[in-house]
């Protein structure tokens, strides 16, 4: 009997950022040692120690400066040395605060930024699985927390009835139906890279005489982080084995369903964010109402751009996307009150037990929520 020929389809797509994206490499740079900041020119430079060595006369003195955490560029700049003289790379700065910088993941050979295929696939996987899990467990959520300790990581036993896969101790959810999808990396141009701060919009106890609420939204500057972020358009490819459409239990029979579900899931979460912030703003939950208005308008702009063309699909993927866009957030939609309270009590500090969950949002310096991108067929 002749074996069935397996067909794999390759789809070329473009990814356009609507808000800045940060995919971290894990590298954290220290100001004054690993990178230098010129606020007057709004730029930073990555230290090149081969270049710097040409300006070192007393090695011990420089070693002591580094050990003490002193800014070694200040003494160089005093002598007229410029960033290009001692740096391997210079990037523009939109905003900078603090003493550390988190780098964007790079291609090891070209050193250019790259959006990994694994990051794109992870966001797609969450957008496809979450609605299926919410639908299946809508009336079956009692005591999930007691029976499945690792549900938040898509425990295999929770996935089994949804995807109809084998559930064993050795079974890896990553090796289920999504093994039929491969996503390439998306090379990016370094011209789209710049430095920005990720601020934290945080809830605090209301210490005013406002009678309408118990909490207030405010920007917590102490939690600000400097990050390399990317804005622009990149290309990548999606390879889908036909067996994905034949075997999945997600009601996805073709590419139209595939992208429609990704888009629908992201729009649903976006609408929820807009509505929640509108209610909070109306009820006086912002220490600075202008902040609330700007955030809502930014979110409305994202939705407007996503709905201009029926052939584009909204996805969110980036550091700072928040808990609602992560794997496991489906549980919030189906949990009973007791299980939800139990879950929250296990993952957060007890002093925040009475706060809404989640209690923070990440924003760029321009009050944009990071990571919203548009996918389109090429």
Secondary structure, 3 states (H helix, E strand, C coil): CCCCCCCEEEEEEEEEECCCECCEEEEEEEECCCEEEECCCCEEEEECHHHHHCCCCCHHHHHHHHHCCCCHHHHHHHCCCCHHHHEEEEEEECCCCCCEEEEECECCCCCCEEECHHHHHHHHHHHHHHHHHHHHHCCCCCCHHHHCCCHHHCCHHHHHHHHCCCCCCCCCHHHCHHHHEEECCEECCHHHEEEEEEEEEEEEECCCCCCCCCEEEEEEEEEEEEEEEECCEEEEEEEEEHHHHHHCCCCCCCHHHHHHHHHHHHHHHHHHHHHHHHHHHHCCCECCHHHHHHHHHHHHHHHHHHCCCCCEEEEECCCCCCHHHCCCCHHHHHCCHHHHHHHHHHHCCHHHCCCCCCCEEEEECCCCCCCEEEEEEC
